[in-house]
Each structure stands twice: as structure tokens, then as C-alpha cells.
Amino acid sequence: MSVEVAFLESIPYFSRLSPDELDSVRELVFEKNVERDDIIILEGEPAEALYFVGTGAVKIFRTSVDGKEQVLNIVRPGDSFNDVPVFDGGPNPASAQAMGPVSLYGILKHDLNVFLQDHPQIAINIINVLAAQVRHLVSLVEDLSFRPVVGRVARTLLEYAGDGIGLGKRLTQQDMAAIVGTAREVVSRSLRALESDGVIRMDRHRIVIADREALKDVAGIST
């Protein structure tokens, strides 16, 4: 099944392209479906394609030599991943894993580079996409360096609470630990502290935000 033009138009890479240009892109796109926990790309391997999430969500992460995982991003429908190695020719800087059933669209590195030479608008779009990714990574470094764990947990709750946009599963405490850069036990203590303060409440296996403004204060997000 080929990708819909309407979906391509929603992707930042292809915004403001003409109908003819979108049709040309459509001919280059391939589809790939993966199941929960499938590894899509591996850190250190050669980059073959740029990927876009159609449905579901993809976890982008790096693994230390002792097996500790750090989540760099969770990519949702319409967003891309593996951008940098497609353009700089280096290996994949991180691994990507499906968080549930995921449909992907991809463009082979060679095909994208040829298209880029003939369609300058996409170059402007790429600059904007890569700039947004840099901003995200700078924010991640700031969080890991300067924000206390409970603040990072609060920020994660705000970002993913009630997210029905294809995560495919609820975040576990282990997932949250990998996102905020700590151990699962520390996340558990932070959640208990937030519950004790009346900011959240635990409803069986669900976390319910009881006071969103207070949670924003803990996360250091100005309102």
C-alpha cells in the first residue's frame, strides 16, 4: 500500500512542496511494518534510509557498555528518525525500537540525496527539522545536567500523560527511568513523593495527574 499524499504533506520534510513534487516523493517511499519491541536500526550500523512514523511510536536510545539505556526521544506519527547519518554518511548514532505495532515509511539514502539536489525547498525543510532536533537534544542535556530527578519525572508525566497518539503501550517505570536517566527505583520514589504531595494519584496501574499546575511547577515549566 502506497503512502497517502495527505500524510506526506503533514511531514515537516515535505511541507510546501508542490503536488508534482509530492507525487515524486511518493514514488520513492517504501512501507515497513514492525511489531512491538522489534529493533528497527542498530547503533553503529551503516545508515540505509530515513524513516517516518506512520502509526505507533518508536523509541530512540543509546546503550552504554554496561547495558544502561538512555532514551533520547520517542518518535510519533509524522516525525522522522535516523536523519543525521543519512546526510553525513556516518553510522547510526542510536538504536530505534518499536514501542508497539508500528507502521513506517522510509526513503533510501541515495534516493533522498538525488531528490534533494533537484528540489531546493526540501533543503530548507531539512534545516528546520534538524534545528528542532538540536533544540530537543539541548533541552535533554539541560534536564539531565541541571534538573532534579523528580522534576524530570514530572516533565515526562506532562509530556506523555494521556497520550493516545500511538504510543502503543503505557510507559512503564523502567521506560521512564530510561527517559530521565536514572534507575527505576529512583523513579518509583519520585512518583511516591509526587503522590504524597497530592500532585498525582495512583489508580491501579495508571498515574492520574491530580494537579497539573503543581506538576508544571515541579517540572520547572512556566505557565
Secondary structure, DSSP 8 states (H G I E B T S, - for coil): ----HHHHHHSGGGTT--HHHHHHHHHH-EEEEE-TT-EEE-TTSB--EEEEEEES-EEEEEE-TTS-EEEEEEE-TT-EESHHHHHH--B-SSEEEESSSEEEEEEEHHHHHHHHHH-HHHHHHHHHHHHHHHHHHHHHHHHHHHS-HHHHHHHHHHHHTT--SS-SS---HHHHHHHHTS-HHHHHHHHHHHHHTTSEEEETTEEEES-HHHHHHHHT---
